[in-house]
Every structure is written in structure tokens, then in C-alpha cells.
């Protein structure tokens, strides 16, 4: 401890000196050029935001009230020589030498996060890697790093920010000749009025789980569950698909899909989502009651489930309910599950089968549907009903479950019945029902439950 403190005796003055010498940041010299309306059907408006800049960066774009816009950002920057280099989300900036002391503009976000505001006196809001907004008033959009004003001189790097219409075929975006704030002007970030706060459609989060092989070899594996999860994950993060920020998607395949990791993802990691956000939870693997005599105790089977102890090693359905009730604040949640591959898993079910006891119903689908009763905004889509088993085969996309095969076909445009470029739940659900029933000759019927907005899309 004494050696540790001696190091700090030398390090702290050095940090203070670097801060004093580097506190004065630069001012933007270039100003946006006046231009006619920009048709974002064909292009995007890009702005480079410097970490070292003290003033807010004028994007040169006027956003219109009620219009939907997609903001995306890429690049690397740092809030000082002792802070970590990060992307626009600011994750990884803070460490023992770059502590979060709450002096940044948005206190609950990293010092290196990208933030924005509408008009010079607007209320700052977080952007991170991407964001969809619907402003409550028209005005010029500004960007900057979340670092404390007056302390940006030792920052380095930049991010490039693009804005486009979320509904590209509706309205246009106008460029403005509004000038950035003058040198020395008041650039306080304290919120002025609530009217300047944009309506935030929110960020999109996802947890994807797929388990084909189990640690306990006595649990019969599945052929394509992990492949289904992987292809769904890839669609979520692709630019042609969901366009989710990779930093807001967690995937657990096979040995990574332990009970502890799943619980941490649902209870802790998804707890970052706010009310305006959308959360998608996808599971492909086994689901089962505890035993034939205890059919109401339902479990999803993680990788480390034990054949002869489902009750204590399975992931209880009530834990998912607890996560949705107490930890996940998002008001738009979509649960997608392909978990009914047999009449029940575990030693007690095999004993029952050997004694010629009929096991025809696996209530896991009903248990999943019960999650929708937690509250409005929760949609649960299950691959099959209680009396059916989910099918998988090489005939569906070279090796997938029939449910996920048609799920991806629908999301990629086959379910876009009105050809508006986006697939809503109101389009996806009937498409899935029809195609899965046709593909299996009525042997498998997806089920849906919940009170949710049919206009909701899980992609962009």
C-alpha cells in the first residue's frame, strides 16, 4: 500500500499539470455552407466532430418537428491522455487514472460519449453509436463530446456522425446556414426548457442465446439451435438488417450460454435500457417442465443444465418474469423463443417414457406466452404450441429450424406486405404463421401473445 501511495504522489501532480496545460480546446473555424434541401433518399449528411473542440459542432442540418431521423456515428477518440480510447458510446473511457467524477455534461453517460442538442439553448441528449429521434420542435442539430466544457484541450481523435431520415420516402431534410456559436459565447449545457428536448424513439438492445450441445451429454443436443441464434444475431447487427449497434447486442452460443451469463445479461446488462428503448430476447434451445408430476415449474435449459437436476440447474421461467418486471425498464419488449423440441427433458421424463407413460404435452410454449401478461408492450412469439415439437432440418436454408428460417426470410423483406421498406410485427406474425404451417404441413404452428403495437418493427 505504501508503494502504491508513493506512485500516486508522483502521478497526481503530473495529471494536474497535463490538465492545466491542455484545458483550452480549439474552436471550429469552418461553417456549414448554405444549400438547398437535401434529399436523404439518396445520401446522408455527415459531420466530423473533434474531441478537442470546446464548442458544439453545428451539423448544418435543420431537423423538422415530428419527423423521424436516424443518427449513426463511427470513429475513435479519447477525453485525455489518461482516459481510454473509445467509440462514440464512450464505453471503456474511465479507469483508475480517468475517474468518473460527475463533471461531464450528461452525468450518467461516459465522458467520451457523443451527445447532441437541438438549437443553441436546447437540452443535451445522448447519442452514442446510434439513435433514432423524433424532435418536438424544429431546429439546428449540434454535436459534441460529453467532456466538461473548458477542459477539452488534451482530448484527441474524432468521430464522424451521419444523419438520415428514418422514413426516407416521406420528407426532406433542409441544410441551414446557421453559424456555430461564436468564440467566447455562452455555451452552458444546463437544460433551459423541456420544449427543446426531442422525443427519443430510443435505442435497440438484444440478447441472443443458442444452445445446440449441452455440457451434460445425457441431454440430447440439437442440430441447428446455435446456428439459428448466430444468423439472427448477424441480421440484427447488419446494415441491411436490424442495424443494431454491436455494443448493444449480446450473443451466447453453447458453452457461453451458462445460467450465470444469461442471468447477468437479463438482470444487469439489459438494465441499461430506458423506457423509450426496445429490447429483443431470442432463445433457441431446450425448454422443459421440472418433471411430469410438476408440469407448471418451467425452465429454459442453459448450457450447464444437469440431466438429473433440472430444478436447480435450469433457468426458471419466473426468473425471466422477474427480469421483465423489475430489471428491464424498456416498454417495448419482444421475446422470440424456439424451445419446444421434445415432450420434456431430464431423468424423470425418460423414466416416465420407459414405463410407457404418455408424454404428449410440453407446456413451455404456454409458459412463454404467460410472460406477455406482465404488462402492455410485451410481445411473445413462440415457435410452436404445447402439443407440437419444433422442427429443424437441412431443407431449411441448409440447416436451420423451420421457425428461424422463415423468421429471417420475413425480416429480410418477404413479410413486407405494403412494400414500405420496414417489416412490422403486424406483418411478420401472420407471415410466420402461414409459412411455418405450410412448411411443416400443419405440424408446427407459431403462437403469439401480448398487448403490443403491431406497427413496432424490431429492425430499422
N, C-alpha and C positions, 0 to 999 in steps of 0.2 A: 504494500500500500504506500509506503514511504517513497519508493522509487517511482510509483505511478504518479504521486502528487508532485514530485520534483519535475517530472516531464511536463506537467501542466503549468508549472511556474514559468517554464520557457515557452511553451506553446501558446498560452493565452495572450501574452504581450504581442507575440508575432501575429496572431489572428487580429488583435485590436489594431495593430499598425497597418495590416493589409486592408482592413475595413476602412480606416481613416483615409488611406491613400486612394482607395478605389471607390469612394462613396459617390462621387459625381459621375453620373452616367451621361450618355450622349443624347442629343435631340435629333429627331428626324428632320432632314433637310428637304427631302423630296415631298411633293404634294400630289395628291391624285389629280389626274387630268380630267377635265370635263369631257363627257361623252354622251352620246345618245343612249337610248335604252339598250340594255344588253340582253339578248335572247339566250337564256340559260338552257334552252333545249339543246343548244349546240356547243356551249362552252361553260366554263366555270370562271369565277373571279378569284384570283389568287393574290395573297398579300404575304409579304415576308415580315415577320415580327422578330425583332432583335432582343435578346435577353438583356443587353447592356443599355437599352433605351429607357429613359426616365418617363417619357410622355406616352400617352396612349396612341397606338397606331391607328390612324384613320384608314379604314378598309376601302374607302372610296365607293361604298355601296350604301344605298338607302334601302332599308327593309320596309315593307308595307305592312300595315296593321292586318292581322288575321291570316296572312299568308304563311305557308309552312316552308321553312328553309332547313337545309342540311349543311352543317358546318363540319369539316374534317380538317385535321392538322397532322403534319408529319415533320420530323426533324429532331435535333438533339440540342440541348442547351443545359447550362448549369447556373445556379444562383450564387456562385462564388467558388474560389479555389478549394475550399474545404467541403463543398457540397458535391453530391454525386451528379453525374451527367444523366439526364432523363429525357424521356419523350414529353409530349405536351401534357400527359396526365400527371407528371411530376412524381411518379412513383419511384422511390429509391433516392430521393434528394437528401433526406435527413439522415444524419449519423451522429456519432458522439461529438464530432467537431462542427457539425452543422445542425444544431438542435432546433426543434420546432418550439419557439418561444412565443408564438401567437402574435407576431408583429406584422405578418403578411396582410394583404388587403382582405382576402376571404379567409377567415381564421380557421375554418375547418378543412381547408384544402392545402396541399403542399405548396411550399414557397416557389416551386418551379412549375406549378400548373398554369396552363393557358386560361385566361379569363377574358370576358368581353363585357361590353355595355352598349346601350343604345342611346345616342346623344351624349353630349359632354357631361351633363348632370345626371345621367342615368344610373340605375342601381347595378353594380357589377354582378355578374353571374359566372359560374364555372363552365368551361367548355371541355377541357381535357382533350382526348383524342378525337372525339366526335360528339355532336349534339344536334338534336332537331328542336327548333324553336318556332313559336308562332307569336310574334310580337303583339302586345296590346296597344302599341302606338307606333306610328311611322317615325323613322329617324335614321341617322347615320350610325353605322356599326363600327365599334372600336375594339381593338385587341391589345393585350399586353401580358407580360409575365406577372405572376402573383406576388412578386417580391415587393418589399417595402419601398414606397416612394422615397427617393433621395439616397438609396443605398444600392444602386444597380451598376455602379462603375466597374466593379470587379466581376461582373457576370460575363458569360461568354456563350457563343452559339446562337442559333436561331431556329424558328420553326416556320414552315410555310402553311398558310391557312387558306382553305378553299371554301367558298360558299356557293350553293346552288339551290334552285327551287326544289323542294321535296316533291311537288307535283309539277313536273316540268312542262306539262301541256296546258297549264292554266293561265298564269300571269307572267309578267316580265319583271325584271329587276332593273332599277334605274341607278346609273352611276351619278355621283354628285361631285361638284367642285368644292365642297366644303373643305376648309383648311384644317389641318391638325392644330391642337392648342398651341398658342404662342409660347415662346420660351419665357419661363417665369410666371406663366399664368397659373391660376389656382387649379390644381388637378386632384383635389381631395376625392377620395373614393367613398366617403361616407354616403350612404343612401339618402336621397333627397325626398322622393315620394314613391309610393307603391305603384303609381301610374307608369313609371318608367321601367318597371320590371316586366320582362317578356313572359308570356305563357310558355313554359318549358314542356314540350311533349315528353321529354325525358330520355334517359339512356336505356340501352338494352343489355340485359345480363342473361347468362345462360350457364347451367351446369349440365354436362352431358356424361352419362355413365353407360358403359357397355361391358358386359362380362360374358365371355364365351367359355373360358376354362376356370374352374374353381380350385382353390388350394387343397381342399379335401377331395381327393379323386373319387370318393364314393358318390359325390354329387355329379350326376351326368351333365356333361358340358353341352353347350350349344354351338352350332357351326358358325353362325354369322352375326351374333349379337354385337361383338366388339367392332366388326366391320360396319354394321349399321350405325353404331354410335360415331365411328370415325367419319363416315360420309356425311352424317348430319352435322357434325362439328365443322367439317370443311365447307359445307354450304353456308353455315352461319357466318363464318369469317370471310367468305369470298366476296369480291367486289360485285360479281354477277349475281350473288345470292343475298344473304341476310345483311351483309355489310356490318356485322357486329365488330366492335373493337376487340382484337385478340386479347387484350388485357382484361376484358370483361367476360371472357368465356373460359370456363374450366372444364377439362375433359379428363375422365378417369377410366382407363381401359384395363380390364383383367386385374393384374396384381396391384394396380394403383387404386382400384375401386374397393378399398377396405372400408369397414364400418366407420372407423375413425375419420378417414378422409371425407367420406360422404357427409357425416355429421358436421364436420368442420365447415364444409362448403355450404351446407344449408343453414346452419346456425350462425356462423361467423361471417363468412365471405359474402353471402348474399345479403347480410345485414347492412351492407354499404348502400344498397339500393334505396332510393327515396320513393315517396308516394307516387310521383309522376312517372316513374320508370316502369319498364316491362321486364318480367322475369320469365324465362323458359326453363323448365326442368325436364330432361329427357332421360328415360331409363330403358335399357334393353338387357334383359337377363331373366333369371328365375324369380318368381314370386310364389308364395305358398302360405297356407294356414299353418299354425303350430303343429296340429295333428288332426286326424279325422274326428276326434272327440272334442276338439277345441277349434272349430272352424272360424270363429269370429276373431281369433288372435292372428292377425295377418302380418306378413313380413315380406319385404323385398330381400333377396339374398345377396349380400355383398361377397366379395372375393373370399373373405376369410370366414364365411359361414361354415358351421360344422354339421355334418350329416346327422349325427345323433344328438344335436343340441341346438335346434333351430330357435328355441325360445330365448336363449341368451346370446346367440351369435348372429341371429338375423337382424335386419334393420326394421324396427316396428313401424307399422303404418301410422301409429299415433305419434311417432317422432316427426314424421313429415307434417302431420296436422299441427303439431306444436311449432314447427318451423314457420308454417304459413300464418299461424295465429300470432305468434309472439316475436319472431325474429325478422321475417321478411315484410318490409313495410310497403312494398310496391302494391298498387291497387289493380294492376293488370298482370295476372299470373296464368301461364299456360303449362299444364303438366301433360306430357306425352309419354305413354308407357306401353311397352311391349313385353309383358311379364307373365303371361299365362301360357306356358309351354307344356304343362302337364297337369294332372289332377292333384298334385301335391308332391312336395319334395321332403325327403328325410326318412329316417329309420321307421318311424311309426306308420308312414304311408306304405312303405314296402312290406311291412309285416301284415298290414291290412290287405294288401293285394295278394299276398301269398296265401292268405286264409280265405281267398275268393270273395272278399268283401268288395262290393262295387264302390268305386270312387269316380264319380262322373262329373262332379261339380267342383270347380276351384273358384271360391268367391273373391279372388284377388281383384277382379275387374270391378265388382260392386264396392269393394273397399276403396279402390282408387276413385270411383265416382263419388263416394262419400266425402272426399276431400273438397268437392265443389260446394258443400253445404257450409263451409267455413264462412263464406261471405260473398257478396257480389264481386264480380271481376275475376273469379277463378274459373278457368275452363279446364276440364279434364278430358283428354282424348285417349282412350284405351284401344289396344289392337283388336280385342275380341271380347265376347261376352262370357259369362260364367260357365256356360256349358260347351264352350269351344276352346280349342287349343290353337295358339298362334303358329302359323306355318312358315317355314324357311326352306329355300331351295336354290340350286344354281340356275334355275329357269328364270328367276327374277334378278335381272341385272348382273348375271354371272356369279351370284352368291350373296343373297340378302334375304331378310324376312319380307314377306309379301307386303306387310303394313308399311315398313320404312321405304321399300321400293316405290310404292305409289305415293307415299308422303313426299318424297323428294321430287317425283315427277310432277306432282301437283304444285309444289312450291316453285319449281323451275318454270312454271307457266301453263302447264296443262289445265290447271284449275282456274286460270284467269278468264272466267267466262265473259266478262264485259270488256276484256282487252284494254284495260286502263293501265297496265304495267305493274300492278300490285295484286297479290293474292291475299284476300281477307279470310278470316275464319269462316265467314258466311259462304265463301266459295269453296274453301278447302275441305270442309267437313262433308258436304254432300258428294264431292268428288271422291274422297277417300271411301265413303260408304259404298258407293256404286262400284268403283274399280276393284276394291278388295273382295267384295262379294262375287263379282264376275270372275276375278282371277282365281278364286278358290271354289267356284261353283256352289256358292252359298254355304261353304263350310266354315267361313270366318266372317264375322260382321263387327266392324269397329263400333264402339259406343262413345257417346259424348254426354257430358253432364256439366251443369253450371249456368249461372246467370252472368253473361258476358256480352260485350259489344260485338256483334257479328262483323262490324266494319274494321275490327282490330286485325292488323297484319303482324305476323311475327318476323317479317323481313322488312326491307326498305323498298 
